[in-house]
Amino acid sequence: MREWTRRSGRPAPNDTTATTRQDGGVSVHIGYAAMLEQFPPSDAVAYAELAERHGFSGVMATDHFQPWLPQQGQSAHVWSVLGAIGARTSGDFGPGVTTPTFRTHPAVVAQASATLASMYPGRHWLGIGSGEALNEHVVGEYWPEAHERIARMFEAVEVIRKLFAASIAGREVRHHGPHFRMETTRLWTMPPVAPKVLVATAGPVTARRAGKIADGLITTGGPYDRLAALIARFAEGARESGRDASTMPRVLQLHVSWAETDAEAMRNALTEWPIGGMRFSRSDIRSPFEFEQLARTVRPEDFQGRMLVSSDPDAHRAHLQRHLDLGFDRIYLHNVGRNQEQFLEVFGREVLPGLRA
């Protein structure tokens, strides 16, 4: 049994230890996914800081109003936590993803994002998705079909980008669309360069549209062939808008289960993240208690091809490398167990240094 130690202290502003390196000294961007459904906000911030000290390059934080499962036990406000993460780390960070269509108007999300980008120049990015009923139904609005949720998401992107552009230019802007209204206004706290707006997608049509209008793409782990298709369709959309997808962020949130033994890794997967074994759409489920009932149907074999469950660092390195080879240039890694300190130490020492572009 290894003895685990936690490094403490705050990184210096110009600390370079948080850059994951590949052969030849060029950066490979493997960040840490801070899961606010699982950990109290102060712990999540501390883990983000520790991740940087072990070689992780940035932080993605989840935006939830409720946890997936009651036993996960947390759901902090993402914008509050991101401000603290920005103060305690030196890499990039952003919400991956937020939904500026139901709980929060796009103008308010734009203000929150612009504030972080002003406080931490060049580090903050904005990830936007179409949402899940688990988090968005709490405000009591009608929960629409997927096509309408996607339409609302892209209109929200339009509102945010219009507001960013007008505010940088020092002028006001308004918006009256199918789903949102914004009266004449501007952001009075705005950085010289707007945060990049990345769109979350799980399907080829949305990926192509994201390539046309967004600054980058975000998706979550899944079968390799599905992910390869998303990357390809995103590139198609970028080409249609006269851009090169290879210069645009292609972001992956990757869930894995690592522990000292395979048995412990599987227990963690089944206990903490049965979501990873659910082979059906989760967008319309409204309650953590409903997810708790569905989680009882998940079996070890359900994770096959969807989430790596292993105690072998070499297997995890190969898994990460394959996703880099697919064309993702940023991966934010979530180890589903509570063993975050052990995970960060082992991956920082045995997994990240062997990765290459």
Summary of the structure (lengths in Angstrom):
residues: 357
radius of gyration: 19.6
end to end distance: 33.1
largest distance: 62.4
contacts: 1214
relative contact order: 0.14
helix: 44%
strand: 15%
